[in-house]
Amino acid sequence: MNRTLATEFILLGFSNNLRVNICLFLLFLVIYLVTVNGNVLIMSLILRTPNLHTPMYFFLCVLSFLDLCVSTSVVPRLLADLFSTHRLISLSACVIQFYTIFLMAGTEFLLLALMAYDRYIAICRPLHYPVLMRWSMCYRLTALLWIISFMVFILPALLKPVDLCYPNHINHFMCEALAVIQLACDDIYFSKIVMLLTSLIAILFPFMFIIVSYACIISSVLRIHSTKRSKAFSTCTSHITVVVLFYGTAMFVYFSPLSDYSPDQGKYLALFYNVICPSLNPLIYSLNNKEVKEVIQKMFHKCLTNVNSSAQ
């Protein structure tokens, strides 16, 4: 059977109305600036502040790096496409975006589970924490996350790539897996199985692990002294908020039957966990973390002092 493989694609985006696109451009630009500045600030504070050189903040630094990569792989292209009439993306650019998002987001799913494990050890087994979460172990666990993410997300797609045919219109603002697979030339039964297994390994299992970890944490926190209880809860609240936002939208998308996939609904949900969540994470962790707030206050106080001294 003759068939023409697609070598470039047209991203339909959100709207062709110029006024709507201008409003969306301003909105997404502000979100992206918040994402870049917030995550760079978090990473800078952690790297430059000796008091924050602990496993918990090391993982937070990695999380900020992942959020920055996910957002940067999506938003600049989205901003450019809002003022483009064709919105063409080549096959190679689409593949790079696809793999980058999968690798970074997959690593973030696993990292959030590792952060829950870190809090579990710190609160439930504090005497064993220096041994179980020593720096060499943190580095190995982080490297393991990247390896698992590559094996689960990238390797299956490399071993059995999907041929994409015309029509080459993708009803999305990026090369998202569920939207791209709709253009497959052949039967996508194998791809459905792979995506289901991937979702179980990278989303459901880590989410269940987080639920069990925090059940143990809450049980332990309720037994400790009230003065320490509030600090333990404030430390965990930020993480729980990020988990609910990130896992919630992803599970809603990837655990729905592929036959019921709605491109219009899917792109708005993808917008949430690829664009909005990376901007919220630094705000959530900074506003709900006493140590981070103190470091930020000291930094701004030092900047104001330098400005005043130079003005005089």
C-alpha positions as protocol buffer text, in pm:
chain_id: "A"
residue {
  index: 1
  type: MET
  ca { x: 0 y: 0 z: 0 }
}
residue {
  index: 2
  type: ASN
  ca { x: 141 y: 343 z: -103 }
}
residue {
  index: 3
  type: ARG
  ca { x: 167 y: 597 z: 175 }
}
residue {
  index: 4
  type: THR
  ca { x: 343 y: 927 z: 222 }
}
residue {
  index: 5
  type: LEU
  ca { x: 535 y: 974 z: 544 }
}
residue {
  index: 6
  type: ALA
  ca { x: 513 y: 1317 z: 703 }
}
residue {
  index: 7
  type: THR
  ca { x: 841 y: 1507 z: 735 }
}
residue {
  index: 8
  type: GLU
  ca { x: 692 y: 1820 z: 891 }
}
residue {
  index: 9
  type: PHE
  ca { x: 384 y: 1900 z: 1093 }
}
residue {
  index: 10
  type: ILE
  ca { x: 145 y: 2187 z: 1150 }
}
residue {
  index: 11
  type: LEU
  ca { x: 69 y: 2267 z: 1515 }
}
residue {
  index: 12
  type: LEU
  ca { x: -285 y: 2402 z: 1535 }
}
residue {
  index: 13
  type: GLY
  ca { x: -228 y: 2567 z: 1873 }
}
residue {
  index: 14
  type: PHE
  ca { x: -511 y: 2745 z: 2050 }
}
residue {
  index: 15
  type: SER
  ca { x: -656 y: 3006 z: 1817 }
}
residue {
  index: 16
  type: ASN
  ca { x: -610 y: 3194 z: 1489 }
}
residue {
  index: 17
  type: ASN
  ca { x: -757 y: 3512 z: 1632 }
}
residue {
  index: 18
  type: LEU
  ca { x: -488 y: 3781 z: 1658 }
}
residue {
  index: 19
  type: ARG
  ca { x: -632 y: 3946 z: 1970 }
}
residue {
  index: 20
  type: VAL
  ca { x: -660 y: 3615 z: 2149 }
}
residue {
  index: 21
  type: ASN
  ca { x: -304 y: 3525 z: 2051 }
}
residue {
  index: 22
  type: ILE
  ca { x: -171 y: 3859 z: 2178 }
}
residue {
  index: 23
  type: CYS
  ca { x: -337 y: 3800 z: 2516 }
}
residue {
  index: 24
  type: LEU
  ca { x: -203 y: 3442 z: 2527 }
}
residue {
  index: 25
  type: PHE
  ca { x: 144 y: 3566 z: 2430 }
}
residue {
  index: 26
  type: LEU
  ca { x: 151 y: 3813 z: 2720 }
}
residue {
  index: 27
  type: LEU
  ca { x: 15 y: 3552 z: 2962 }
}
residue {
  index: 28
  type: PHE
  ca { x: 261 y: 3278 z: 2862 }
}
residue {
  index: 29
  type: LEU
  ca { x: 550 y: 3526 z: 2852 }
}
residue {
  index: 30
  type: VAL
  ca { x: 482 y: 3630 z: 3212 }
}
residue {
  index: 31
  type: ILE
  ca { x: 451 y: 3264 z: 3317 }
}
residue {
  index: 32
  type: TYR
  ca { x: 778 y: 3176 z: 3143 }
}
residue {
  index: 33
  type: LEU
  ca { x: 963 y: 3469 z: 3301 }
}
residue {
  index: 34
  type: VAL
  ca { x: 834 y: 3362 z: 3643 }
}
residue {
  index: 35
  type: THR
  ca { x: 945 y: 3004 z: 3567 }
}
residue {
  index: 36
  type: VAL
  ca { x: 1296 y: 3100 z: 3456 }
}
residue {
  index: 37
  type: ASN
  ca { x: 1361 y: 3356 z: 3729 }
}
residue {
  index: 38
  type: GLY
  ca { x: 1200 y: 3149 z: 4004 }
}
residue {
  index: 39
  type: ASN
  ca { x: 1383 y: 2826 z: 3926 }
}
residue {
  index: 40
  type: VAL
  ca { x: 1717 y: 2999 z: 3861 }
}
residue {
  index: 41
  type: LEU
  ca { x: 1674 y: 3182 z: 4193 }
}
residue {
  index: 42
  type: ILE
  ca { x: 1603 y: 2858 z: 4378 }
}
residue {
  index: 43
  type: MET
  ca { x: 1906 y: 2686 z: 4224 }
}
residue {
  index: 44
  type: SER
  ca { x: 2132 y: 2985 z: 4295 }
}
residue {
  index: 45
  type: LEU
  ca { x: 2021 y: 3011 z: 4656 }
}
residue {
  index: 46
  type: ILE
  ca { x: 2076 y: 2642 z: 4720 }
}
residue {
  index: 47
  type: LEU
  ca { x: 2416 y: 2631 z: 4549 }
}
residue {
  index: 48
  type: ARG
  ca { x: 2544 y: 2948 z: 4718 }
}
residue {
  index: 49
  type: THR
  ca { x: 2405 y: 2895 z: 5071 }
}
residue {
  index: 50
  type: PRO
  ca { x: 2596 y: 2643 z: 5288 }
}
residue {
  index: 51
  type: ASN
  ca { x: 2298 y: 2603 z: 5524 }
}
residue {
  index: 52
  type: LEU
  ca { x: 2095 y: 2464 z: 5233 }
}
residue {
  index: 53
  type: HIS
  ca { x: 2351 y: 2202 z: 5136 }
}
residue {
  index: 54
  type: THR
  ca { x: 2135 y: 1911 z: 5251 }
}
residue {
  index: 55
  type: PRO
  ca { x: 1981 y: 1621 z: 5055 }
}
residue {
  index: 56
  type: MET
  ca { x: 1634 y: 1779 z: 5066 }
}
residue {
  index: 57
  type: TYR
  ca { x: 1753 y: 2099 z: 4900 }
}
residue {
  index: 58
  type: PHE
  ca { x: 1976 y: 1907 z: 4661 }
}
residue {
  index: 59
  type: PHE
  ca { x: 1668 y: 1727 z: 4529 }
}
residue {
  index: 60
  type: LEU
  ca { x: 1482 y: 2060 z: 4517 }
}
residue {
  index: 61
  type: CYS
  ca { x: 1767 y: 2200 z: 4306 }
}
residue {
  index: 62
  type: VAL
  ca { x: 1736 y: 1906 z: 4065 }
}
residue {
  index: 63
  type: LEU
  ca { x: 1357 y: 1962 z: 4054 }
}
residue {
  index: 64
  type: SER
  ca { x: 1409 y: 2327 z: 3958 }
}
residue {
  index: 65
  type: PHE
  ca { x: 1649 y: 2222 z: 3682 }
}
residue {
  index: 66
  type: LEU
  ca { x: 1395 y: 1973 z: 3543 }
}
residue {
  index: 67
  type: ASP
  ca { x: 1115 y: 2232 z: 3555 }
}
residue {
  index: 68
  type: LEU
  ca { x: 1334 y: 2481 z: 3373 }
}
residue {
  index: 69
  type: CYS
  ca { x: 1417 y: 2225 z: 3100 }
}
residue {
  index: 70
  type: VAL
  ca { x: 1052 y: 2119 z: 3053 }
}
residue {
  index: 71
  type: SER
  ca { x: 930 y: 2478 z: 3029 }
}
residue {
  index: 72
  type: THR
  ca { x: 1212 y: 2587 z: 2795 }
}
residue {
  index: 73
  type: SER
  ca { x: 1146 y: 2295 z: 2560 }
}
residue {
  index: 74
  type: VAL
  ca { x: 783 y: 2409 z: 2520 }
}
residue {
  index: 75
  type: VAL
  ca { x: 721 y: 2779 z: 2589 }
}
residue {
  index: 76
  type: PRO
  ca { x: 966 y: 2961 z: 2352 }
}
residue {
  index: 77
  type: ARG
  ca { x: 826 y: 2762 z: 2060 }
}
residue {
  index: 78
  type: LEU
  ca { x: 471 y: 2829 z: 2181 }
}
residue {
  index: 79
  type: LEU
  ca { x: 538 y: 3205 z: 2201 }
}
residue {
  index: 80
  type: ALA
  ca { x: 679 y: 3211 z: 1848 }
}
residue {
  index: 81
  type: ASP
  ca { x: 388 y: 3009 z: 1707 }
}
residue {
  index: 82
  type: LEU
  ca { x: 129 y: 3250 z: 1849 }
}
residue {
  index: 83
  type: PHE
  ca { x: 238 y: 3503 z: 1583 }
}
residue {
  index: 84
  type: SER
  ca { x: 303 y: 3250 z: 1307 }
}
residue {
  index: 85
  type: THR
  ca { x: 55 y: 3175 z: 1030 }
}
residue {
  index: 86
  type: HIS
  ca { x: 193 y: 2832 z: 938 }
}
residue {
  index: 87
  type: ARG
  ca { x: 328 y: 2694 z: 1271 }
}
residue {
  index: 88
  type: LEU
  ca { x: 536 y: 2433 z: 1092 }
}
residue {
  index: 89
  type: ILE
  ca { x: 766 y: 2207 z: 1290 }
}
residue {
  index: 90
  type: SER
  ca { x: 1006 y: 1961 z: 1128 }
}
residue {
  index: 91
  type: LEU
  ca { x: 1008 y: 1593 z: 1214 }
}
residue {
  index: 92
  type: SER
  ca { x: 1351 y: 1622 z: 1378 }
}
residue {
  index: 93
  type: ALA
  ca { x: 1245 y: 1921 z: 1591 }
}
residue {
  index: 94
  type: CYS
  ca { x: 926 y: 1741 z: 1687 }
}
residue {
  index: 95
  type: VAL
  ca { x: 1119 y: 1429 z: 1789 }
}
residue {
  index: 96
  type: ILE
  ca { x: 1369 y: 1632 z: 1995 }
}
residue {
  index: 97
  type: GLN
  ca { x: 1087 y: 1811 z: 2177 }
}
residue {
  index: 98
  type: PHE
  ca { x: 901 y: 1483 z: 2230 }
}
residue {
  index: 99
  type: TYR
  ca { x: 1203 y: 1305 z: 2379 }
}
residue {
  index: 100
  type: THR
  ca { x: 1313 y: 1602 z: 2589 }
}
residue {
  index: 101
  type: ILE
  ca { x: 973 y: 1642 z: 2752 }
}
residue {
  index: 102
  type: PHE
  ca { x: 939 y: 1269 z: 2811 }
}
residue {
  index: 103
  type: LEU
  ca { x: 1285 y: 1237 z: 2965 }
}
residue {
  index: 104
  type: MET
  ca { x: 1256 y: 1544 z: 3189 }
}
residue {
  index: 105
  type: ALA
  ca { x: 895 y: 1488 z: 3297 }
}
residue {
  index: 106
  type: GLY
  ca { x: 959 y: 1117 z: 3357 }
}
residue {
  index: 107
  type: THR
  ca { x: 1258 y: 1198 z: 3574 }
}
residue {
  index: 108
  type: GLU
  ca { x: 1048 y: 1451 z: 3766 }
}
residue {
  index: 109
  type: PHE
  ca { x: 780 y: 1189 z: 3842 }
}
residue {
  index: 110
  type: LEU
  ca { x: 1047 y: 964 z: 3992 }
}
residue {
  index: 111
  type: LEU
  ca { x: 1223 y: 1252 z: 4167 }
}
residue {
  index: 112
  type: LEU
  ca { x: 905 y: 1349 z: 4354 }
}
residue {
  index: 113
  type: ALA
  ca { x: 887 y: 991 z: 4484 }
}
residue {
  index: 114
  type: LEU
  ca { x: 1252 y: 1013 z: 4592 }
}
residue {
  index: 115
  type: MET
  ca { x: 1181 y: 1341 z: 4772 }
}
residue {
  index: 116
  type: ALA
  ca { x: 897 y: 1167 z: 4959 }
}
residue {
  index: 117
  type: TYR
  ca { x: 1140 y: 890 z: 5057 }
}
residue {
  index: 118
  type: ASP
  ca { x: 1386 y: 1153 z: 5180 }
}
residue {
  index: 119
  type: ARG
  ca { x: 1118 y: 1310 z: 5403 }
}
residue {
  index: 120
  type: TYR
  ca { x: 1013 y: 966 z: 5527 }
}
residue {
  index: 121
  type: ILE
  ca { x: 1369 y: 882 z: 5637 }
}
residue {
  index: 122
  type: ALA
  ca { x: 1421 y: 1228 z: 5791 }
}
residue {
  index: 123
  type: ILE
  ca { x: 1100 y: 1217 z: 5999 }
}
residue {
  index: 124
  type: CYS
  ca { x: 1038 y: 848 z: 6064 }
}
residue {
  index: 125
  type: ARG
  ca { x: 1398 y: 725 z: 6091 }
}
residue {
  index: 126
  type: PRO
  ca { x: 1603 y: 1034 z: 6187 }
}
residue {
  index: 127
  type: LEU
  ca { x: 1890 y: 836 z: 6345 }
}
residue {
  index: 128
  type: HIS
  ca { x: 1948 y: 647 z: 6020 }
}
residue {
  index: 129
  type: TYR
  ca { x: 1919 y: 958 z: 5799 }
}
residue {
  index: 130
  type: PRO
  ca { x: 2293 y: 1049 z: 5787 }
}
residue {
  index: 131
  type: VAL
  ca { x: 2373 y: 697 z: 5666 }
}
residue {
  index: 132
  type: LEU
  ca { x: 2079 y: 627 z: 5434 }
}
residue {
  index: 133
  type: MET
  ca { x: 2086 y: 972 z: 5270 }
}
residue {
  index: 134
  type: ARG
  ca { x: 2459 y: 1042 z: 5265 }
}
residue {
  index: 135
  type: TRP
  ca { x: 2582 y: 1248 z: 4970 }
}
residue {
  index: 136
  type: SER
  ca { x: 2723 y: 955 z: 4774 }
}
residue {
  index: 137
  type: MET
  ca { x: 2383 y: 783 z: 4797 }
}
residue {
  index: 138
  type: CYS
  ca { x: 2201 y: 1101 z: 4687 }
}
residue {
  index: 139
  type: TYR
  ca { x: 2418 y: 1127 z: 4376 }
}
residue {
  index: 140
  type: ARG
  ca { x: 2368 y: 760 z: 4292 }
}
residue {
  index: 141
  type: LEU
  ca { x: 1992 y: 777 z: 4340 }
}
residue {
  index: 142
  type: THR
  ca { x: 1968 y: 1087 z: 4120 }
}
residue {
  index: 143
  type: ALA
  ca { x: 2172 y: 921 z: 3846 }
}
residue {
  index: 144
  type: LEU
  ca { x: 1951 y: 614 z: 3877 }
}
residue {
  index: 145
  type: LEU
  ca { x: 1642 y: 830 z: 3817 }
}
residue {
  index: 146
  type: TRP
  ca { x: 1782 y: 952 z: 3486 }
}
residue {
  index: 147
  type: ILE
  ca { x: 1873 y: 599 z: 3380 }
}
residue {
  index: 148
  type: ILE
  ca { x: 1528 y: 459 z: 3469 }
}
residue {
  index: 149
  type: SER
  ca { x: 1357 y: 749 z: 3293 }
}
residue {
  index: 150
  type: PHE
  ca { x: 1560 y: 685 z: 2978 }
}
residue {
  index: 151
  type: MET
  ca { x: 1489 y: 310 z: 2990 }
}
residue {
  index: 152
  type: VAL
  ca { x: 1116 y: 356 z: 3048 }
}
residue {
  index: 153
  type: PHE
  ca { x: 1035 y: 656 z: 2829 }
}
residue {
  index: 154
  type: ILE
  ca { x: 1295 y: 686 z: 2556 }
}
residue {
  index: 155
  type: LEU
  ca { x: 1420 y: 333 z: 2485 }
}
residue {
  index: 156
  type: PRO
  ca { x: 1082 y: 180 z: 2381 }
}
residue {
  index: 157
  type: ALA
  ca { x: 1023 y: 465 z: 2136 }
}
residue {
  index: 158
  type: LEU
  ca { x: 1373 y: 421 z: 1992 }
}
residue {
  index: 159
  type: LEU
  ca { x: 1334 y: 43 z: 1955 }
}
residue {
  index: 160
  type: LYS
  ca { x: 999 y: 68 z: 1777 }
}
residue {
  index: 161
  type: PRO
  ca { x: 947 y: 412 z: 1623 }
}
residue {
  index: 162
  type: VAL
  ca { x: 605 y: 502 z: 1486 }
}
residue {
  index: 163
  type: ASP
  ca { x: 570 y: 614 z: 1123 }
}
residue {
  index: 164
  type: LEU
  ca { x: 357 y: 927 z: 1089 }
}
residue {
  index: 165
  type: CYS
  ca { x: 151 y: 998 z: 777 }
}
residue {
  index: 166
  type: TYR
  ca { x: -53 y: 1280 z: 626 }
}
residue {
  index: 167
  type: PRO
  ca { x: -269 y: 1469 z: 713 }
}
residue {
  index: 168
  type: ASN
  ca { x: 7 y: 1626 z: 919 }
}
residue {
  index: 169
  type: HIS
  ca { x: -205 y: 1852 z: 1142 }
}
residue {
  index: 170
  type: ILE
  ca { x: -142 y: 1812 z: 1515 }
}
residue {
  index: 171
  type: ASN
  ca { x: -423 y: 1955 z: 1726 }
}
residue {
  index: 172
  type: HIS
  ca { x: -187 y: 2073 z: 1995 }
}
residue {
  index: 173
  type: PHE
  ca { x: 65 y: 2348 z: 2076 }
}
residue {
  index: 174
  type: MET
  ca { x: 354 y: 2098 z: 2102 }
}
residue {
  index: 175
  type: CYS
  ca { x: 454 y: 1745 z: 2001 }
}
residue {
  index: 176
  type: GLU
  ca { x: 271 y: 1572 z: 2283 }
}
residue {
  index: 177
  type: ALA
  ca { x: 264 y: 1190 z: 2275 }
}
residue {
  index: 178
  type: LEU
  ca { x: -112 y: 1135 z: 2264 }
}
residue {
  index: 179
  type: ALA
  ca { x: -161 y: 1402 z: 1998 }
}
residue {
  index: 180
  type: VAL
  ca { x: 126 y: 1286 z: 1776 }
}
residue {
  index: 181
  type: ILE
  ca { x: 27 y: 918 z: 1789 }
}
residue {
  index: 182
  type: GLN
  ca { x: -304 y: 1006 z: 1623 }
}
residue {
  index: 183
  type: LEU
  ca { x: -106 y: 1049 z: 1298 }
}
residue {
  index: 184
  type: ALA
  ca { x: 36 y: 694 z: 1306 }
}
residue {
  index: 185
  type: CYS
  ca { x: 26 y: 515 z: 970 }
}
residue {
  index: 186
  type: ASP
  ca { x: -16 y: 166 z: 1116 }
}
residue {
  index: 187
  type: ASP
  ca { x: -209 y: 10 z: 1400 }
}
residue {
  index: 188
  type: ILE
  ca { x: -109 y: 163 z: 1734 }
}
residue {
  index: 189
  type: TYR
  ca { x: -199 y: -134 z: 1956 }
}
residue {
  index: 190
  type: PHE
  ca { x: 165 y: -187 z: 2058 }
}
residue {
  index: 191
  type: SER
  ca { x: 203 y: 185 z: 2128 }
}
residue {
  index: 192
  type: LYS
  ca { x: -107 y: 174 z: 2350 }
}
residue {
  index: 193
  type: ILE
  ca { x: 40 y: -113 z: 2553 }
}
residue {
  index: 194
  type: VAL
  ca { x: 375 y: 66 z: 2587 }
}
residue {
  index: 195
  type: MET
  ca { x: 210 y: 390 z: 2698 }
}
residue {
  index: 196
  type: LEU
  ca { x: -4 y: 205 z: 2953 }
}
residue {
  index: 197
  type: LEU
  ca { x: 297 y: 24 z: 3100 }
}
residue {
  index: 198
  type: THR
  ca { x: 497 y: 346 z: 3099 }
}
residue {
  index: 199
  type: SER
  ca { x: 218 y: 527 z: 3283 }
}
residue {
  index: 200
  type: LEU
  ca { x: 200 y: 250 z: 3544 }
}
residue {
  index: 201
  type: ILE
  ca { x: 575 y: 248 z: 3605 }
}
residue {
  index: 202
  type: ALA
  ca { x: 641 y: 621 z: 3596 }
}
residue {
  index: 203
  type: ILE
  ca { x: 316 y: 768 z: 3729 }
}
residue {
  index: 204
  type: LEU
  ca { x: 98 y: 524 z: 3923 }
}
residue {
  index: 205
  type: PHE
  ca { x: 368 y: 329 z: 4112 }
}
residue {
  index: 206
  type: PRO
  ca { x: 558 y: 643 z: 4226 }
}
residue {
  index: 207
  type: PHE
  ca { x: 229 y: 807 z: 4324 }
}
residue {
  index: 208
  type: MET
  ca { x: 131 y: 504 z: 4535 }
}
residue {
  index: 209
  type: PHE
  ca { x: 479 y: 506 z: 4692 }
}
residue {
  index: 210
  type: ILE
  ca { x: 432 y: 875 z: 4782 }
}
residue {
  index: 211
  type: ILE
  ca { x: 90 y: 804 z: 4937 }
}
residue {
  index: 212
  type: VAL
  ca { x: 234 y: 525 z: 5155 }
}
residue {
  index: 213
  type: SER
  ca { x: 536 y: 740 z: 5252 }
}
residue {
  index: 214
  type: TYR
  ca { x: 320 y: 1029 z: 5364 }
}
residue {
  index: 215
  type: ALA
  ca { x: 82 y: 801 z: 5550 }
}
residue {
  index: 216
  type: CYS
  ca { x: 382 y: 688 z: 5756 }
}
residue {
  index: 217
  type: ILE
  ca { x: 503 y: 1048 z: 5790 }
}
residue {
  index: 218
  type: ILE
  ca { x: 168 y: 1176 z: 5914 }
}
residue {
  index: 219
  type: SER
  ca { x: 146 y: 890 z: 6162 }
}
residue {
  index: 220
  type: SER
  ca { x: 491 y: 976 z: 6299 }
}
residue {
  index: 221
  type: VAL
  ca { x: 433 y: 1352 z: 6302 }
}
residue {
  index: 222
  type: LEU
  ca { x: 118 y: 1316 z: 6511 }
}
residue {
  index: 223
  type: ARG
  ca { x: 324 y: 1143 z: 6779 }
}
residue {
  index: 224
  type: ILE
  ca { x: 601 y: 1403 z: 6808 }
}
residue {
  index: 225
  type: HIS
  ca { x: 609 y: 1720 z: 7019 }
}
residue {
  index: 226
  type: SER
  ca { x: 381 y: 2001 z: 6903 }
}
residue {
  index: 227
  type: THR
  ca { x: 669 y: 2250 z: 6854 }
}
residue {
  index: 228
  type: LYS
  ca { x: 841 y: 2019 z: 6606 }
}
residue {
  index: 229
  type: ARG
  ca { x: 514 y: 1910 z: 6448 }
}
residue {
  index: 230
  type: SER
  ca { x: 447 y: 2240 z: 6271 }
}
residue {
  index: 231
  type: LYS
  ca { x: 797 y: 2244 z: 6117 }
}
residue {
  index: 232
  type: ALA
  ca { x: 758 y: 1888 z: 5991 }
}
residue {
  index: 233
  type: PHE
  ca { x: 417 y: 1965 z: 5842 }
}
residue {
  index: 234
  type: SER
  ca { x: 538 y: 2284 z: 5672 }
}
residue {
  index: 235
  type: THR
  ca { x: 829 y: 2092 z: 5518 }
}
residue {
  index: 236
  type: CYS
  ca { x: 596 y: 1829 z: 5372 }
}
residue {
  index: 237
  type: THR
  ca { x: 307 y: 2054 z: 5268 }
}
residue {
  index: 238
  type: SER
  ca { x: 503 y: 2204 z: 4978 }
}
residue {
  index: 239
  type: HIS
  ca { x: 591 y: 1863 z: 4843 }
}
residue {
  index: 240
  type: ILE
  ca { x: 234 y: 1732 z: 4874 }
}
residue {
  index: 241
  type: THR
  ca { x: 102 y: 2038 z: 4687 }
}
residue {
  index: 242
  type: VAL
  ca { x: 344 y: 1985 z: 4398 }
}
residue {
  index: 243
  type: VAL
  ca { x: 261 y: 1612 z: 4386 }
}
residue {
  index: 244
  type: VAL
  ca { x: -114 y: 1674 z: 4368 }
}
residue {
  index: 245
  type: LEU
  ca { x: -79 y: 1934 z: 4091 }
}
residue {
  index: 246
  type: PHE
  ca { x: 172 y: 1742 z: 3880 }
}
residue {
  index: 247
  type: TYR
  ca { x: 49 y: 1385 z: 3922 }
}
residue {
  index: 248
  type: GLY
  ca { x: -320 y: 1480 z: 3920 }
}
residue {
  index: 249
  type: THR
  ca { x: -326 y: 1631 z: 3572 }
}
residue {
  index: 250
  type: ALA
  ca { x: -89 y: 1370 z: 3426 }
}
residue {
  index: 251
  type: MET
  ca { x: -297 y: 1080 z: 3559 }
}
residue {
  index: 252
  type: PHE
  ca { x: -615 y: 1238 z: 3424 }
}
residue {
  index: 253
  type: VAL
  ca { x: -460 y: 1247 z: 3075 }
}
residue {
  index: 254
  type: TYR
  ca { x: -264 y: 922 z: 3056 }
}
residue {
  index: 255
  type: PHE
  ca { x: -503 y: 691 z: 3241 }
}
residue {
  index: 256
  type: SER
  ca { x: -798 y: 778 z: 3021 }
}
residue {
  index: 257
  type: PRO
  ca { x: -868 y: 534 z: 2733 }
}
residue {
  index: 258
  type: LEU
  ca { x: -679 y: 637 z: 2420 }
}
residue {
  index: 259
  type: SER
  ca { x: -999 y: 605 z: 2217 }
}
residue {
  index: 260
  type: ASP
  ca { x: -1158 y: 870 z: 2440 }
}
residue {
  index: 261
  type: TYR
  ca { x: -868 y: 1112 z: 2402 }
}
residue {
  index: 262
  type: SER
  ca { x: -988 y: 1466 z: 2333 }
}
residue {
  index: 263
  type: PRO
  ca { x: -720 y: 1685 z: 2170 }
}
residue {
  index: 264
  type: ASP
  ca { x: -884 y: 2007 z: 2289 }
}
residue {
  index: 265
  type: GLN
  ca { x: -901 y: 1882 z: 2648 }
}
residue {
  index: 266
  type: GLY
  ca { x: -557 y: 1723 z: 2626 }
}
residue {
  index: 267
  type: LYS
  ca { x: -374 y: 2037 z: 2521 }
}
residue {
  index: 268
  type: TYR
  ca { x: -519 y: 2242 z: 2806 }
}
residue {
  index: 269
  type: LEU
  ca { x: -419 y: 1976 z: 3059 }
}
residue {
  index: 270
  type: ALA
  ca { x: -74 y: 1952 z: 2898 }
}
residue {
  index: 271
  type: LEU
  ca { x: -51 y: 2329 z: 2931 }
}
residue {
  index: 272
  type: PHE
  ca { x: -101 y: 2290 z: 3304 }
}
residue {
  index: 273
  type: TYR
  ca { x: 172 y: 2036 z: 3378 }
}
residue {
  index: 274
  type: ASN
  ca { x: 420 y: 2154 z: 3113 }
}
residue {
  index: 275
  type: VAL
  ca { x: 385 y: 2531 z: 3148 }
}
residue {
  index: 276
  type: ILE
  ca { x: 202 y: 2631 z: 3466 }
}
residue {
  index: 277
  type: CYS
  ca { x: 339 y: 2374 z: 3715 }
}
residue {
  index: 278
  type: PRO
  ca { x: 708 y: 2464 z: 3648 }
}
residue {
  index: 279
  type: SER
  ca { x: 622 y: 2825 z: 3737 }
}
residue {
  index: 280
  type: LEU
  ca { x: 432 y: 2731 z: 4052 }
}
residue {
  index: 281
  type: ASN
  ca { x: 692 y: 2496 z: 4202 }
}
residue {
  index: 282
  type: PRO
  ca { x: 948 y: 2764 z: 4302 }
}
residue {
  index: 283
  type: LEU
  ca { x: 669 y: 2982 z: 4441 }
}
residue {
  index: 284
  type: ILE
  ca { x: 523 y: 2694 z: 4644 }
}
residue {
  index: 285
  type: TYR
  ca { x: 859 y: 2589 z: 4788 }
}
residue {
  index: 286
  type: SER
  ca { x: 979 y: 2944 z: 4862 }
}
residue {
  index: 287
  type: LEU
  ca { x: 656 y: 3074 z: 5015 }
}
residue {
  index: 288
  type: ASN
  ca { x: 603 y: 2766 z: 5230 }
}
residue {
  index: 289
  type: ASN
  ca { x: 962 y: 2709 z: 5342 }
}
residue {
  index: 290
  type: LYS
  ca { x: 1098 y: 2909 z: 5634 }
}
residue {
  index: 291
  type: GLU
  ca { x: 1466 y: 2852 z: 5554 }
}
residue {
  index: 292
  type: VAL
  ca { x: 1428 y: 2955 z: 5190 }
}
residue {
  index: 293
  type: LYS
  ca { x: 1231 y: 3267 z: 5287 }
}
residue {
  index: 294
  type: GLU
  ca { x: 1501 y: 3366 z: 5537 }
}
residue {
  index: 295
  type: VAL
  ca { x: 1773 y: 3329 z: 5274 }
}
residue {
  index: 296
  type: ILE
  ca { x: 1571 y: 3535 z: 5022 }
}
residue {
  index: 297
  type: GLN
  ca { x: 1510 y: 3807 z: 5282 }
}
residue {
  index: 298
  type: LYS
  ca { x: 1880 y: 3822 z: 5370 }
}
residue {
  index: 299
  type: MET
  ca { x: 1970 y: 3841 z: 5001 }
}
residue {
  index: 300
  type: PHE
  ca { x: 1730 y: 4131 z: 4933 }
}
residue {
  index: 301
  type: HIS
  ca { x: 1840 y: 4308 z: 5251 }
}
residue {
  index: 302
  type: LYS
  ca { x: 2202 y: 4279 z: 5138 }
}
residue {
  index: 303
  type: CYS
  ca { x: 2111 y: 4412 z: 4791 }
}
residue {
  index: 304
  type: LEU
  ca { x: 1926 y: 4710 z: 4942 }
}
residue {
  index: 305
  type: THR
  ca { x: 2219 y: 4783 z: 5172 }
}
residue {
  index: 306
  type: ASN
  ca { x: 2461 y: 4782 z: 4878 }
}
residue {
  index: 307
  type: VAL
  ca { x: 2229 y: 5008 z: 4676 }
}
residue {
  index: 308
  type: ASN
  ca { x: 2194 y: 5256 z: 4963 }
}
residue {
  index: 309
  type: SER
  ca { x: 2569 y: 5262 z: 5031 }
}
residue {
  index: 310
  type: SER
  ca { x: 2649 y: 5320 z: 4662 }
}
residue {
  index: 311
  type: ALA
  ca { x: 2387 y: 5598 z: 4642 }
}
residue {
  index: 312
  type: GLN
  ca { x: 2549 y: 5775 z: 4935 }
}
